């Protein structure tokens, strides 16, 4: 791209994007419009950010609060899909990137920009997530990724460039960790965590207390759902954002929701991250328990298959397109009757089910009892087992006939003495 009039830059206010402003002006002879998207990163990141953008040389700075939309349009669908990446990761950063990129495109259209830019490095996942959204929503706009073009290779280089360009340096980073924060979670990477043998320091955690120092008496919390979507906490209905913030507070004070994961990045590298997702952990656990109460076995199996695919889709930034629309349609059907509430007892990092309730649940005490009923009689199992075991009966008959015809040694049943101490008795 050359001679662009305006470039819309996803601006965080940190060193990388602060340096990106003068670099874009210098190398593309363009005005830069900074776009700051509030997904709940906190006031310390947003305070004075418009002034920092203008001090870096931006022609304008647009601050957009999308916290409610983030929860309702991105977090809730991912939760309803039961999507978990790498067996542990609740996709906090991955979910945020598409909505941030969407807002950058929206502002770009408003100001008449012909280019889009971001401050993602060339080794991480976020460059993919941003640019797939750009490709879907604005295929006509050029995309500039400074980290893949400039000769800046680290913080010292970036600080030196800022001084040459007359850009005030952002407040010095006091933490040794690289963090990403939003209303759903906070992630910690880098520093001592790059050594996978190192246990995280308790001072690192910001959303949750050390489980060892959490209140020993614990606490019970009830989460209500309608059509698979969270709607209440302890019987109180509230907005999506308020509900999530309440559960973050409750889970955090009991040390719930910490994950230490070595994950597979999109680009093929492995990286270690420590995540705090207290409210999200409660929501995933409650949603899973409620689905187990409401959905039949085959639908649950289908849901588990879809969940893995949905998680990869979100992690890789493929939020837009026909595939996700199709998966969402399937998930919507599975969630029609996921209504009810789940209660947990939280205590020092642990949560255990304290109660389940659903008017649409498939569990019925009168049917689950060992007493016979009009719906299910013990004698009914005879015909079921004969049909269910028919393949076994046919296979057994074929082996018996083969023994009779060939004189081969018949298959020997395990000897009880041989089974002692073995996996047979587990």
N, C-alpha and C positions, 0 to 999 in steps of 0.2 A: 504494500500500500504506500502511496506517496501523495503528498499534498492534501491530506484529509483536512476538512475544515474543523471538525470536532471529534474528539474521542471520549467515550463514556468509560470511566475507569471504576471498577469495583474497589472502593477505598476503605481500608481498615483503620488508617491513622498510624499504623506502625511504620517502622523504618523502611521496609521494602516498598510499600505503596507511596510513602512520602517521597522517596527518591524516584519512583516511577513517574511522578508528575513532571518534574523538569526534564527527565530523560525523554519522555514522549514529546514534549514541546520541542526539545532540541533536535531529536532525530526524525520527527514526523511533521515538523512545522505546523502544529495543530494546537487548537485550544483544548484544554482538558476539563471535562465536567466530571467531578467526583461524585460517586453514588455510595452513600453509607446506608446499609440495610440493617435495621435493628431487629435481630432475632433473639434478643435477650442476653447480649454479651455483657451487659452491666454498665453502670454510669461511669465507672473509672475508664472504660474504653471509649465512651461516647462524649464525655465532657470536654468541651473545647475543640471538638473534631472539625467543625466548620472552619474555625480560625486556622487550624493546622493545615487544612487543605488549601486555603487561600494563601497562607504563608509559603506553601510549597510551589505556588504559581498557578493554581487551578482557577479557571474562569468562573466556576460555580461549584457549589456543593449541595447535594440533595440528600437530606436525611429522611429515610422512610421507615416507619414503624410497621412491621409485618408480624408481630408476635402472635396476634390472634389467628391470622391466616396460616402462619407456620404450624401452629398446633392443629387447627381444624382441617387444613388441606394437605398437610404433609405427614405430621406425626400420627394423627388418628388413622389414616389409611394404612400406614405401615404397621401400626399396632394391630389393627383388625386383620391384617394379613399374617400376623404372628412372625414377621420377618426378623431373623437374627442371623448375623453374618459371623462366620468363624466360630460358631457354636456359643458365642458369648456376647458379641458386640451388638448393641441396640441401635446402632446406625445414627448416632446423634449428629456428627459432622456431615455424614453423607446426605442426610435428609435436608440439611440447611442449605447446601450449595445450589440446588436447583431453584429455590425461591429467591436467593440472593441474585443469581444470574438472571432470573426472570425480571427482577426489578431493574437491573442494569439495562436490560433491553427496553423496558418500558420508558425509562428516563431518556435513553438514547433516542427513541422515537419522538419524545416530546421536544427535545432540544435540537433535533435534526442532525444528530451525529451520524457519521458514516463509518465509524470504527468503534470497536469494543476492546477493552483490555482488562487484565487482572494481574495480581501480584503473585500468582502461584509459582512454585519452583518447578523445575523440569524433572524432578524425581518422585513427586508425590501424586496422590490421587486427585487432588482438587482441580488441577489443570484439565483433566479429562471431564470431570463433572461440570465445570463451567462451560467448557467449549462444546459439549454435547447439547447443553441447553441453548447456547448461542446458535449452534447449527440448526436446531429445530425451530427456534422462534425468530431468528434473524439471519437466514442463510445469505441474504444480500449484503450484510455488513462484514467488513474485514475484521479479523481478530489479531490482536498484537499481544504476544506473551514476552514481556521484557526479559524475564529470567532465561528464556531460550535464545535471546539475541545479544544481550549486553555482556561485557567482560567483567562485570561485578561477580565475585565469587564467594563473598562472605560479608559478615557484619562490618569488618574493618574497611573493606573496599566501599561498602555502601555509605559508611560515615564519611569517608574521604570525599566521595562524590558529592554528598550533601553539603559539605563545607565549601567545595569549589562552586557549587551551584547557588550558594547562599540560602540554603534551606535549613530552617531551625531543626535541630535534631529532636525527635520525639523524646518523651521522658525515658530515661535509661531503664532498661529492663532489670528489675530487681530479682527476678526469679531465674534459676538455671534451667527451668523447664520451658518448653514450647507448649502453649495451651490454646485450646479452642473451647469457647464457652457459649452456650445458648440456653434457652429455657428448658431444654430437655436434659442436657448433660454438661459436663466439663471433661476434657481430655488432657492428659499430661504425657508429653513425649520429650525425648532428648535428655541431656545431662546424665546423671547416674543411671537412668533407665535404659540407656543404650547397652549396658552390661546386663544380660538376662539373668545373671546369677545374683543380682543385687535386689534386695527387698526394698520396696518403696519406703521412704522416710515418712513418718506419720505427719510431719509438718507440711508435707506436700498437699495433702487433701484439703479441699475447700468447701465441698458440698456436704460432707458427712463426717461425723465424729468417729474417733477410734472406737470400734465396737467394745473394746475392753473398758472404756470409760463411759459407755452409754448407760442410761438409767437401768438399774438391775430389775426394777419392777415391770418393765416392758409396757406395752400399750396395744390395745385392740383397735383396728381400723376397718371400716366397711366401705367397699367401693361398689357403686351401682352402675349398671350398664343398660342401654337400650339399643337394640340392633347392633350389638358389638361395640358401641361407642360409649365411653365413660360419661356419666352425667351427674354423679353425686358422690359425696364423701360423708360418711356417717349420717346418711339420710338427708343431707343438705344439698339441694341442686345448685349448681353454679356454672359459670361460663367455663369453656375449655381451658383457657389460660389460668383462671383462678384455681380450677381444680388441680391442674398440674403443679402449680406453685404450692398449693396446700400439701400435696403428697410429697413434693420435694422436701418440704419442711419436716413432715412427719417421718419419712424414711431416713432423712439425713440425721436427725437427732438420735436415731437408733442404729446408726452405722450400716444401714442397708444399701446395697447397690454398687459395691465396688467390684471392678473387673480388671484383672491384669492379663493382658493378651498379647501374644506374638501373632500378628496377623499377616495375611498375604495381600500386599498392595496390588493395584491393578497392573502396574508396570512390571510386576514379577518379583520385586524385592520383598523381603520380610521386614517388618518393623515391630517394635514393641510399644504398646500404648497402655496406659492405665486410665480407666474411665470411671467416673462417678455418675450414676444415673439412679438416684434413690427413688424418685417418683415413678420413673419409667419401669424400674424393676418391680415395684408393687403392681403397676398396671398390667405388665406382661404376665405376671404370675396370676393375678385375678382373672384376666381374660382367658388364660389357658384353663384354669379351673372351671370357669363358667362354661366354656366350650365343651369340656369333658362331661359336664352335667347335661348339656343340651343336645349336642350333635351325636348322631349315630356313628358306629365304628368306621364304616367305609367313607363317610364324609370327613371324619377326622383324619383318616389316612390320606385322602385327597388333599386336605388342607395342609398337612405336613409336607407333602410334595411341592405344593404351590408356594409354601412359605420359603423354602430354600431358593426357589427360582426368583421370588419377589425380593429376597434379601440381596441376591447377586445383582439384580436389576438396580436396586437403590444404591448399593455400594459403588457400582460402576457408573452412576450418573445417568442411567438410561430411563429417566423419570417420564419422559414424554414418548408418545408413540402408540401404535396399535397394540403392541404386546402388553403394555401396562393397562391400557383400556380394557383389554380382554380379561386380564387377571383380576382387575377391579370388579368387573361384572360378575365373575365367578365368585369372588369373595363376598360381594353384596348378597348373593343368594344364600351363601352359607351363614351369613350374619342376621338373617331375617328374624330368627327366633332366639338369638343370643341375648336374652333379657333376664335380669335378675341381679343378685348381689353376692359378693364374696367377702367374708371377713377373715382377717389375718391377725395373729398375735405376733407382734414384733418384739424381739428382745436381743440386744447385743449382737446385731448383724444378722440374726436369723429371723425367718418368718415361717409360721406354720398356720395351716388352715384352721380357722376357728368356727366357721360356719358357711353353709351354702344355701342359697334360696333362688328358685326360679319357677315361675308359673308355667314355663314352656319346657321344663326339664324332663328328660326321659326316665329319670330314676323315680320309681314309685315304691314306697316302703311296703305297700300291700302286695306288690308283685315280687319284690326282692326277698320276702320272707321264705323260709324253708317249708312253710305250710302250703298245702295244695290250694289252688284257687281256680275260679272259673276260667281265668285267662291262661293259666299254665298248670298243668298236672304233671307230676313226676313221671307218670307212665308215658307221657308224650315224647319223652327223650328216646324211647326205644326205636321208633321209626326214624327219628332224626339221626341217631348214631349209625343206623344201618345205611342210610343214604350218605351221610357225611364220610363214613369210613369205607364206602364202596371201592374207591381206588386202591386202598390198602388190601381189602379182601381179594380183589382181582389179582393184584401183584403177588400176594401170598399164595393164592391158588396156582398161579403160573410157576412160581418157584417150586411148589410141592410136586406139580406134574413133571417138572424137569428132573427132580431128584428121582422120581419113580421111573422115568424113562431112561435116564443115563446112569443111575446108580451112584451119582455124585454124593459127596458128604453133605448131609443136611446142615443148614445154618444152625449153629449152636447158640442157645440163649446164654447170657452172661451168668457166670457162677457167682452166687452171693459172696463167697469168700474172696473172689477176685475183685469184687466191687468195693470191699471195705477200704476206706481211706481214699477212694477215688472220686472223680467228679460225678460218677453215677448217682451218688447219694446226696449231692448238693441240691 
